[in-house]
C-alpha cells in the first residue's frame, strides 16, 4: 500500500478522470484512485495522506443522493466520517467547477469537503490562487485563494495539465 490515497466523488465522470491523471503523475507514491462510494471508512483512514476530489453540484453542494446523483458520494461518506479523528492526516483537495455556467458558486463544493476535513482535525494543504478564473463568487475562497486546486473542464480544459503540474509541485514536499 502506498502512503497516498486518492478518493473522489463524481456525477459525470470528469472528477474521476482528473483523479486518474493525478495518479499517473504521482506514480507508485499513490494507490489507484477510488470512488468514495466504493470504499470503507477503514480503508480511507488507513492513508496518512489523502488527495480528495469533488465536483460542485447545483448551488455549491457535494455530490450525493440528496444532491440528485444516482449513487451515494461525498454527502453520504461525510456522515460516515462523523466522529473520526483525522489528526495527523495531510489532505489536499481538488475540485471541478464551471465558471461560466455557475459564476455565483464556482467550485463551491470544495468548501463543505474542506470543512469536514478541518473539523475532524486534518491538516489541509494545497490552496490555490483565484487569478486566471472569471466568476462572481465561490464559497471555496479564503481571502483570494481557493481551499484546493480548482479546475474548469468545461471552459478551461486547456489549462488543466499545467495547473495540475503546478499544484502537485506545490504540495509534493508535504505529501511525499
PyMOL commands that place a pseudoatom at each C-alpha (Angstrom):
pseudoatom trace, name=CA, resn=UNK, resi=1, chain=A, elem=C, hetatm=0, pos=[0.000, 0.000, 0.000]
pseudoatom trace, name=CA, resn=UNK, resi=2, chain=A, elem=C, hetatm=0, pos=[1.252, 3.467, -0.901]
pseudoatom trace, name=CA, resn=UNK, resi=3, chain=A, elem=C, hetatm=0, pos=[1.166, 6.395, 1.549]
pseudoatom trace, name=CA, resn=UNK, resi=4, chain=A, elem=C, hetatm=0, pos=[-1.209, 8.431, -0.615]
pseudoatom trace, name=CA, resn=UNK, resi=5, chain=A, elem=C, hetatm=0, pos=[-4.857, 7.579, -1.114]
pseudoatom trace, name=CA, resn=UNK, resi=6, chain=A, elem=C, hetatm=0, pos=[-6.775, 9.299, -3.898]
pseudoatom trace, name=CA, resn=UNK, resi=7, chain=A, elem=C, hetatm=0, pos=[-10.529, 9.401, -3.404]
pseudoatom trace, name=CA, resn=UNK, resi=8, chain=A, elem=C, hetatm=0, pos=[-13.127, 11.197, -5.481]
pseudoatom trace, name=CA, resn=UNK, resi=9, chain=A, elem=C, hetatm=0, pos=[-16.826, 11.783, -5.849]
pseudoatom trace, name=CA, resn=UNK, resi=10, chain=A, elem=C, hetatm=0, pos=[-18.259, 12.197, -9.310]
pseudoatom trace, name=CA, resn=UNK, resi=11, chain=A, elem=C, hetatm=0, pos=[-21.518, 12.622, -11.142]
pseudoatom trace, name=CA, resn=UNK, resi=12, chain=A, elem=C, hetatm=0, pos=[-20.384, 12.897, -14.768]
pseudoatom trace, name=CA, resn=UNK, resi=13, chain=A, elem=C, hetatm=0, pos=[-17.005, 11.136, -14.613]
pseudoatom trace, name=CA, resn=UNK, resi=14, chain=A, elem=C, hetatm=0, pos=[-14.882, 14.282, -15.015]
pseudoatom trace, name=CA, resn=UNK, resi=15, chain=A, elem=C, hetatm=0, pos=[-13.541, 14.172, -11.460]
pseudoatom trace, name=CA, resn=UNK, resi=16, chain=A, elem=C, hetatm=0, pos=[-12.631, 10.504, -11.919]
pseudoatom trace, name=CA, resn=UNK, resi=17, chain=A, elem=C, hetatm=0, pos=[-10.570, 11.417, -14.985]
pseudoatom trace, name=CA, resn=UNK, resi=18, chain=A, elem=C, hetatm=0, pos=[-8.668, 14.063, -13.018]
pseudoatom trace, name=CA, resn=UNK, resi=19, chain=A, elem=C, hetatm=0, pos=[-8.068, 11.591, -10.175]
pseudoatom trace, name=CA, resn=UNK, resi=20, chain=A, elem=C, hetatm=0, pos=[-6.608, 9.121, -12.681]
pseudoatom trace, name=CA, resn=UNK, resi=21, chain=A, elem=C, hetatm=0, pos=[-4.379, 11.840, -14.136]
pseudoatom trace, name=CA, resn=UNK, resi=22, chain=A, elem=C, hetatm=0, pos=[-3.098, 12.715, -10.652]
pseudoatom trace, name=CA, resn=UNK, resi=23, chain=A, elem=C, hetatm=0, pos=[-2.358, 9.043, -10.040]
pseudoatom trace, name=CA, resn=UNK, resi=24, chain=A, elem=C, hetatm=0, pos=[-0.390, 8.819, -13.294]
pseudoatom trace, name=CA, resn=UNK, resi=25, chain=A, elem=C, hetatm=0, pos=[1.668, 11.841, -12.300]
pseudoatom trace, name=CA, resn=UNK, resi=26, chain=A, elem=C, hetatm=0, pos=[2.401, 10.553, -8.782]
pseudoatom trace, name=CA, resn=UNK, resi=27, chain=A, elem=C, hetatm=0, pos=[3.188, 7.006, -9.862]
pseudoatom trace, name=CA, resn=UNK, resi=28, chain=A, elem=C, hetatm=0, pos=[3.936, 4.467, -7.142]
pseudoatom trace, name=CA, resn=UNK, resi=29, chain=A, elem=C, hetatm=0, pos=[3.652, 7.061, -4.363]
pseudoatom trace, name=CA, resn=UNK, resi=30, chain=A, elem=C, hetatm=0, pos=[-0.147, 6.829, -4.653]
pseudoatom trace, name=CA, resn=UNK, resi=31, chain=A, elem=C, hetatm=0, pos=[-2.579, 3.965, -4.874]
pseudoatom trace, name=CA, resn=UNK, resi=32, chain=A, elem=C, hetatm=0, pos=[-5.107, 3.879, -7.715]
pseudoatom trace, name=CA, resn=UNK, resi=33, chain=A, elem=C, hetatm=0, pos=[-7.980, 6.346, -7.279]
pseudoatom trace, name=CA, resn=UNK, resi=34, chain=A, elem=C, hetatm=0, pos=[-11.167, 5.058, -5.667]
pseudoatom trace, name=CA, resn=UNK, resi=35, chain=A, elem=C, hetatm=0, pos=[-14.694, 6.412, -5.960]
pseudoatom trace, name=CA, resn=UNK, resi=36, chain=A, elem=C, hetatm=0, pos=[-15.716, 7.428, -2.445]
pseudoatom trace, name=CA, resn=UNK, resi=37, chain=A, elem=C, hetatm=0, pos=[-18.858, 5.309, -2.750]
pseudoatom trace, name=CA, resn=UNK, resi=38, chain=A, elem=C, hetatm=0, pos=[-16.694, 2.205, -3.204]
pseudoatom trace, name=CA, resn=UNK, resi=39, chain=A, elem=C, hetatm=0, pos=[-14.530, 2.435, -0.111]
pseudoatom trace, name=CA, resn=UNK, resi=40, chain=A, elem=C, hetatm=0, pos=[-14.859, 1.763, 3.573]
pseudoatom trace, name=CA, resn=UNK, resi=41, chain=A, elem=C, hetatm=0, pos=[-14.115, 4.129, 6.400]
pseudoatom trace, name=CA, resn=UNK, resi=42, chain=A, elem=C, hetatm=0, pos=[-11.309, 1.793, 7.496]
pseudoatom trace, name=CA, resn=UNK, resi=43, chain=A, elem=C, hetatm=0, pos=[-9.651, 1.862, 4.058]
pseudoatom trace, name=CA, resn=UNK, resi=44, chain=A, elem=C, hetatm=0, pos=[-9.996, 5.653, 3.844]
pseudoatom trace, name=CA, resn=UNK, resi=45, chain=A, elem=C, hetatm=0, pos=[-8.467, 6.173, 7.277]
pseudoatom trace, name=CA, resn=UNK, resi=46, chain=A, elem=C, hetatm=0, pos=[-5.542, 3.849, 6.554]
pseudoatom trace, name=CA, resn=UNK, resi=47, chain=A, elem=C, hetatm=0, pos=[-3.751, 6.508, 4.475]
pseudoatom trace, name=CA, resn=UNK, resi=48, chain=A, elem=C, hetatm=0, pos=[-1.608, 9.207, 6.110]
pseudoatom trace, name=CA, resn=UNK, resi=49, chain=A, elem=C, hetatm=0, pos=[-2.056, 11.417, 3.019]
pseudoatom trace, name=CA, resn=UNK, resi=50, chain=A, elem=C, hetatm=0, pos=[-5.385, 11.883, 1.243]
pseudoatom trace, name=CA, resn=UNK, resi=51, chain=A, elem=C, hetatm=0, pos=[-5.980, 13.609, -2.094]
pseudoatom trace, name=CA, resn=UNK, resi=52, chain=A, elem=C, hetatm=0, pos=[-9.707, 14.237, -2.314]
pseudoatom trace, name=CA, resn=UNK, resi=53, chain=A, elem=C, hetatm=0, pos=[-11.617, 15.338, -5.392]
pseudoatom trace, name=CA, resn=UNK, resi=54, chain=A, elem=C, hetatm=0, pos=[-15.130, 16.592, -5.859]
pseudoatom trace, name=CA, resn=UNK, resi=55, chain=A, elem=C, hetatm=0, pos=[-17.276, 18.289, -8.464]
pseudoatom trace, name=CA, resn=UNK, resi=56, chain=A, elem=C, hetatm=0, pos=[-19.635, 21.084, -7.495]
pseudoatom trace, name=CA, resn=UNK, resi=57, chain=A, elem=C, hetatm=0, pos=[-23.333, 20.478, -7.966]
pseudoatom trace, name=CA, resn=UNK, resi=58, chain=A, elem=C, hetatm=0, pos=[-26.186, 22.973, -8.110]
pseudoatom trace, name=CA, resn=UNK, resi=59, chain=A, elem=C, hetatm=0, pos=[-25.639, 25.813, -5.689]
pseudoatom trace, name=CA, resn=UNK, resi=60, chain=A, elem=C, hetatm=0, pos=[-22.352, 24.504, -4.324]
pseudoatom trace, name=CA, resn=UNK, resi=61, chain=A, elem=C, hetatm=0, pos=[-23.271, 21.092, -2.994]
pseudoatom trace, name=CA, resn=UNK, resi=62, chain=A, elem=C, hetatm=0, pos=[-21.169, 17.997, -2.692]
pseudoatom trace, name=CA, resn=UNK, resi=63, chain=A, elem=C, hetatm=0, pos=[-22.304, 15.080, -4.845]
pseudoatom trace, name=CA, resn=UNK, resi=64, chain=A, elem=C, hetatm=0, pos=[-24.662, 12.532, -3.308]
pseudoatom trace, name=CA, resn=UNK, resi=65, chain=A, elem=C, hetatm=0, pos=[-28.213, 11.202, -3.392]
pseudoatom trace, name=CA, resn=UNK, resi=66, chain=A, elem=C, hetatm=0, pos=[-29.636, 14.357, -1.757]
pseudoatom trace, name=CA, resn=UNK, resi=67, chain=A, elem=C, hetatm=0, pos=[-27.937, 16.454, -4.444]
pseudoatom trace, name=CA, resn=UNK, resi=68, chain=A, elem=C, hetatm=0, pos=[-29.680, 14.498, -7.189]
pseudoatom trace, name=CA, resn=UNK, resi=69, chain=A, elem=C, hetatm=0, pos=[-26.953, 11.997, -8.023]
pseudoatom trace, name=CA, resn=UNK, resi=70, chain=A, elem=C, hetatm=0, pos=[-27.872, 8.435, -8.864]
pseudoatom trace, name=CA, resn=UNK, resi=71, chain=A, elem=C, hetatm=0, pos=[-25.347, 6.969, -6.423]
pseudoatom trace, name=CA, resn=UNK, resi=72, chain=A, elem=C, hetatm=0, pos=[-24.057, 7.813, -2.950]
pseudoatom trace, name=CA, resn=UNK, resi=73, chain=A, elem=C, hetatm=0, pos=[-20.981, 10.015, -2.818]
pseudoatom trace, name=CA, resn=UNK, resi=74, chain=A, elem=C, hetatm=0, pos=[-19.340, 12.608, -0.557]
pseudoatom trace, name=CA, resn=UNK, resi=75, chain=A, elem=C, hetatm=0, pos=[-22.591, 13.616, 1.149]
pseudoatom trace, name=CA, resn=UNK, resi=76, chain=A, elem=C, hetatm=0, pos=[-23.099, 10.100, 2.438]
pseudoatom trace, name=CA, resn=UNK, resi=77, chain=A, elem=C, hetatm=0, pos=[-19.427, 9.472, 3.219]
pseudoatom trace, name=CA, resn=UNK, resi=78, chain=A, elem=C, hetatm=0, pos=[-19.266, 12.694, 5.242]
pseudoatom trace, name=CA, resn=UNK, resi=79, chain=A, elem=C, hetatm=0, pos=[-21.912, 11.153, 7.508]
pseudoatom trace, name=CA, resn=UNK, resi=80, chain=A, elem=C, hetatm=0, pos=[-19.744, 8.024, 7.905]
pseudoatom trace, name=CA, resn=UNK, resi=81, chain=A, elem=C, hetatm=0, pos=[-16.773, 10.223, 8.817]
pseudoatom trace, name=CA, resn=UNK, resi=82, chain=A, elem=C, hetatm=0, pos=[-18.648, 11.923, 11.656]
pseudoatom trace, name=CA, resn=UNK, resi=83, chain=A, elem=C, hetatm=0, pos=[-16.611, 11.494, 14.807]
pseudoatom trace, name=CA, resn=UNK, resi=84, chain=A, elem=C, hetatm=0, pos=[-13.500, 10.175, 13.049]
pseudoatom trace, name=CA, resn=UNK, resi=85, chain=A, elem=C, hetatm=0, pos=[-10.156, 11.542, 14.190]
pseudoatom trace, name=CA, resn=UNK, resi=86, chain=A, elem=C, hetatm=0, pos=[-8.136, 12.896, 11.267]
pseudoatom trace, name=CA, resn=UNK, resi=87, chain=A, elem=C, hetatm=0, pos=[-5.411, 14.490, 13.395]
pseudoatom trace, name=CA, resn=UNK, resi=88, chain=A, elem=C, hetatm=0, pos=[-2.065, 13.822, 11.758]
pseudoatom trace, name=CA, resn=UNK, resi=89, chain=A, elem=C, hetatm=0, pos=[-3.601, 13.282, 8.316]
pseudoatom trace, name=CA, resn=UNK, resi=90, chain=A, elem=C, hetatm=0, pos=[-2.499, 15.500, 5.447]
pseudoatom trace, name=CA, resn=UNK, resi=91, chain=A, elem=C, hetatm=0, pos=[-5.278, 16.303, 2.994]
pseudoatom trace, name=CA, resn=UNK, resi=92, chain=A, elem=C, hetatm=0, pos=[-5.101, 18.094, -0.354]
pseudoatom trace, name=CA, resn=UNK, resi=93, chain=A, elem=C, hetatm=0, pos=[-8.309, 18.927, -2.197]
pseudoatom trace, name=CA, resn=UNK, resi=94, chain=A, elem=C, hetatm=0, pos=[-9.054, 19.238, -5.892]
pseudoatom trace, name=CA, resn=UNK, resi=95, chain=A, elem=C, hetatm=0, pos=[-12.387, 20.325, -7.273]
pseudoatom trace, name=CA, resn=UNK, resi=96, chain=A, elem=C, hetatm=0, pos=[-14.148, 20.908, -10.536]
pseudoatom trace, name=CA, resn=UNK, resi=97, chain=A, elem=C, hetatm=0, pos=[-16.393, 23.810, -11.365]
pseudoatom trace, name=CA, resn=UNK, resi=98, chain=A, elem=C, hetatm=0, pos=[-17.938, 25.655, -14.303]
pseudoatom trace, name=CA, resn=UNK, resi=99, chain=A, elem=C, hetatm=0, pos=[-17.192, 29.368, -14.048]
pseudoatom trace, name=CA, resn=UNK, resi=100, chain=A, elem=C, hetatm=0, pos=[-19.444, 30.344, -16.963]
pseudoatom trace, name=CA, resn=UNK, resi=101, chain=A, elem=C, hetatm=0, pos=[-22.411, 28.123, -16.131]
pseudoatom trace, name=CA, resn=UNK, resi=102, chain=A, elem=C, hetatm=0, pos=[-22.250, 28.708, -12.370]
pseudoatom trace, name=CA, resn=UNK, resi=103, chain=A, elem=C, hetatm=0, pos=[-20.396, 32.000, -11.800]
pseudoatom trace, name=CA, resn=UNK, resi=104, chain=A, elem=C, hetatm=0, pos=[-22.139, 32.673, -8.479]
pseudoatom trace, name=CA, resn=UNK, resi=105, chain=A, elem=C, hetatm=0, pos=[-20.951, 29.472, -6.782]
pseudoatom trace, name=CA, resn=UNK, resi=106, chain=A, elem=C, hetatm=0, pos=[-17.927, 28.460, -8.805]
pseudoatom trace, name=CA, resn=UNK, resi=107, chain=A, elem=C, hetatm=0, pos=[-16.259, 25.340, -7.356]
pseudoatom trace, name=CA, resn=UNK, resi=108, chain=A, elem=C, hetatm=0, pos=[-18.105, 25.918, -4.088]
pseudoatom trace, name=CA, resn=UNK, resi=109, chain=A, elem=C, hetatm=0, pos=[-18.351, 22.155, -3.500]
pseudoatom trace, name=CA, resn=UNK, resi=110, chain=A, elem=C, hetatm=0, pos=[-14.786, 22.275, -2.199]
pseudoatom trace, name=CA, resn=UNK, resi=111, chain=A, elem=C, hetatm=0, pos=[-15.849, 24.260, 0.866]
pseudoatom trace, name=CA, resn=UNK, resi=112, chain=A, elem=C, hetatm=0, pos=[-18.056, 21.642, 2.562]
pseudoatom trace, name=CA, resn=UNK, resi=113, chain=A, elem=C, hetatm=0, pos=[-15.391, 18.991, 1.935]
pseudoatom trace, name=CA, resn=UNK, resi=114, chain=A, elem=C, hetatm=0, pos=[-12.751, 21.334, 3.379]
pseudoatom trace, name=CA, resn=UNK, resi=115, chain=A, elem=C, hetatm=0, pos=[-14.952, 21.975, 6.412]
pseudoatom trace, name=CA, resn=UNK, resi=116, chain=A, elem=C, hetatm=0, pos=[-15.458, 18.256, 7.077]
pseudoatom trace, name=CA, resn=UNK, resi=117, chain=A, elem=C, hetatm=0, pos=[-11.725, 17.581, 6.886]
pseudoatom trace, name=CA, resn=UNK, resi=118, chain=A, elem=C, hetatm=0, pos=[-10.649, 20.509, 9.071]
pseudoatom trace, name=CA, resn=UNK, resi=119, chain=A, elem=C, hetatm=0, pos=[-13.442, 19.933, 11.601]
pseudoatom trace, name=CA, resn=UNK, resi=120, chain=A, elem=C, hetatm=0, pos=[-12.119, 16.383, 12.069]
pseudoatom trace, name=CA, resn=UNK, resi=121, chain=A, elem=C, hetatm=0, pos=[-8.567, 17.645, 12.617]
pseudoatom trace, name=CA, resn=UNK, resi=122, chain=A, elem=C, hetatm=0, pos=[-6.899, 17.083, 9.226]
pseudoatom trace, name=CA, resn=UNK, resi=123, chain=A, elem=C, hetatm=0, pos=[-4.196, 19.440, 8.001]
pseudoatom trace, name=CA, resn=UNK, resi=124, chain=A, elem=C, hetatm=0, pos=[-5.369, 20.710, 4.608]
pseudoatom trace, name=CA, resn=UNK, resi=125, chain=A, elem=C, hetatm=0, pos=[-2.620, 21.791, 2.205]
pseudoatom trace, name=CA, resn=UNK, resi=126, chain=A, elem=C, hetatm=0, pos=[-2.555, 22.910, -1.412]
pseudoatom trace, name=CA, resn=UNK, resi=127, chain=A, elem=C, hetatm=0, pos=[-4.593, 26.091, -1.539]
pseudoatom trace, name=CA, resn=UNK, resi=128, chain=A, elem=C, hetatm=0, pos=[-4.734, 27.624, -4.999]
pseudoatom trace, name=CA, resn=UNK, resi=129, chain=A, elem=C, hetatm=0, pos=[-4.766, 31.204, -6.385]
pseudoatom trace, name=CA, resn=UNK, resi=130, chain=A, elem=C, hetatm=0, pos=[-8.019, 32.517, -7.801]
pseudoatom trace, name=CA, resn=UNK, resi=131, chain=A, elem=C, hetatm=0, pos=[-6.409, 34.592, -10.548]
pseudoatom trace, name=CA, resn=UNK, resi=132, chain=A, elem=C, hetatm=0, pos=[-6.952, 33.257, -14.051]
pseudoatom trace, name=CA, resn=UNK, resi=133, chain=A, elem=C, hetatm=0, pos=[-10.615, 32.447, -13.421]
pseudoatom trace, name=CA, resn=UNK, resi=134, chain=A, elem=C, hetatm=0, pos=[-13.663, 34.616, -14.160]
pseudoatom trace, name=CA, resn=UNK, resi=135, chain=A, elem=C, hetatm=0, pos=[-16.520, 34.182, -11.692]
pseudoatom trace, name=CA, resn=UNK, resi=136, chain=A, elem=C, hetatm=0, pos=[-18.659, 36.230, -9.313]
pseudoatom trace, name=CA, resn=UNK, resi=137, chain=A, elem=C, hetatm=0, pos=[-18.455, 34.225, -6.093]
pseudoatom trace, name=CA, resn=UNK, resi=138, chain=A, elem=C, hetatm=0, pos=[-17.197, 30.990, -4.588]
pseudoatom trace, name=CA, resn=UNK, resi=139, chain=A, elem=C, hetatm=0, pos=[-17.651, 29.559, -1.112]
pseudoatom trace, name=CA, resn=UNK, resi=140, chain=A, elem=C, hetatm=0, pos=[-14.300, 27.813, -1.656]
pseudoatom trace, name=CA, resn=UNK, resi=141, chain=A, elem=C, hetatm=0, pos=[-12.364, 31.088, -1.368]
pseudoatom trace, name=CA, resn=UNK, resi=142, chain=A, elem=C, hetatm=0, pos=[-10.411, 32.060, 1.709]
pseudoatom trace, name=CA, resn=UNK, resi=143, chain=A, elem=C, hetatm=0, pos=[-9.316, 35.606, 1.062]
pseudoatom trace, name=CA, resn=UNK, resi=144, chain=A, elem=C, hetatm=0, pos=[-8.098, 35.402, -2.559]
pseudoatom trace, name=CA, resn=UNK, resi=145, chain=A, elem=C, hetatm=0, pos=[-7.200, 31.691, -2.650]
pseudoatom trace, name=CA, resn=UNK, resi=146, chain=A, elem=C, hetatm=0, pos=[-9.257, 28.556, -3.143]
pseudoatom trace, name=CA, resn=UNK, resi=147, chain=A, elem=C, hetatm=0, pos=[-9.041, 25.901, -0.407]
pseudoatom trace, name=CA, resn=UNK, resi=148, chain=A, elem=C, hetatm=0, pos=[-7.719, 23.464, -3.032]
pseudoatom trace, name=CA, resn=UNK, resi=149, chain=A, elem=C, hetatm=0, pos=[-6.904, 23.131, -6.707]
pseudoatom trace, name=CA, resn=UNK, resi=150, chain=A, elem=C, hetatm=0, pos=[-9.779, 24.264, -8.933]
pseudoatom trace, name=CA, resn=UNK, resi=151, chain=A, elem=C, hetatm=0, pos=[-10.167, 23.006, -12.484]
pseudoatom trace, name=CA, resn=UNK, resi=152, chain=A, elem=C, hetatm=0, pos=[-12.757, 24.064, -15.049]
pseudoatom trace, name=CA, resn=UNK, resi=153, chain=A, elem=C, hetatm=0, pos=[-13.009, 21.245, -17.570]
pseudoatom trace, name=CA, resn=UNK, resi=154, chain=A, elem=C, hetatm=0, pos=[-15.928, 22.953, -19.299]
pseudoatom trace, name=CA, resn=UNK, resi=155, chain=A, elem=C, hetatm=0, pos=[-14.258, 26.260, -20.142]
pseudoatom trace, name=CA, resn=UNK, resi=156, chain=A, elem=C, hetatm=0, pos=[-10.521, 25.977, -19.454]
pseudoatom trace, name=CA, resn=UNK, resi=157, chain=A, elem=C, hetatm=0, pos=[-9.632, 22.339, -20.099]
pseudoatom trace, name=CA, resn=UNK, resi=158, chain=A, elem=C, hetatm=0, pos=[-6.540, 23.526, -21.971]
pseudoatom trace, name=CA, resn=UNK, resi=159, chain=A, elem=C, hetatm=0, pos=[-5.133, 24.823, -18.643]
pseudoatom trace, name=CA, resn=UNK, resi=160, chain=A, elem=C, hetatm=0, pos=[-5.745, 21.623, -16.679]
pseudoatom trace, name=CA, resn=UNK, resi=161, chain=A, elem=C, hetatm=0, pos=[-2.408, 19.922, -17.288]
pseudoatom trace, name=CA, resn=UNK, resi=162, chain=A, elem=C, hetatm=0, pos=[-0.349, 22.986, -16.330]
pseudoatom trace, name=CA, resn=UNK, resi=163, chain=A, elem=C, hetatm=0, pos=[-2.474, 23.775, -13.276]
pseudoatom trace, name=CA, resn=UNK, resi=164, chain=A, elem=C, hetatm=0, pos=[-2.236, 20.173, -12.132]
pseudoatom trace, name=CA, resn=UNK, resi=165, chain=A, elem=C, hetatm=0, pos=[1.543, 20.088, -12.582]
pseudoatom trace, name=CA, resn=UNK, resi=166, chain=A, elem=C, hetatm=0, pos=[1.949, 23.372, -10.685]
pseudoatom trace, name=CA, resn=UNK, resi=167, chain=A, elem=C, hetatm=0, pos=[-0.306, 22.209, -7.846]
pseudoatom trace, name=CA, resn=UNK, resi=168, chain=A, elem=C, hetatm=0, pos=[1.493, 18.886, -7.484]
pseudoatom trace, name=CA, resn=UNK, resi=169, chain=A, elem=C, hetatm=0, pos=[4.846, 20.702, -7.448]
pseudoatom trace, name=CA, resn=UNK, resi=170, chain=A, elem=C, hetatm=0, pos=[3.466, 22.984, -4.718]
pseudoatom trace, name=CA, resn=UNK, resi=171, chain=A, elem=C, hetatm=0, pos=[2.335, 20.120, -2.446]
pseudoatom trace, name=CA, resn=UNK, resi=172, chain=A, elem=C, hetatm=0, pos=[4.952, 17.492, -3.323]
pseudoatom trace, name=CA, resn=UNK, resi=173, chain=A, elem=C, hetatm=0, pos=[7.337, 18.192, -0.440]
pseudoatom trace, name=CA, resn=UNK, resi=174, chain=A, elem=C, hetatm=0, pos=[4.432, 17.940, 2.014]
pseudoatom trace, name=CA, resn=UNK, resi=175, chain=A, elem=C, hetatm=0, pos=[2.735, 14.813, 0.671]
pseudoatom trace, name=CA, resn=UNK, resi=176, chain=A, elem=C, hetatm=0, pos=[5.748, 12.663, -0.247]
for i in range(1, 176): cmd.bond("trace and resi %d" % i, "trace and resi %d" % (i + 1))
show_as sticks, trace
zoom trace
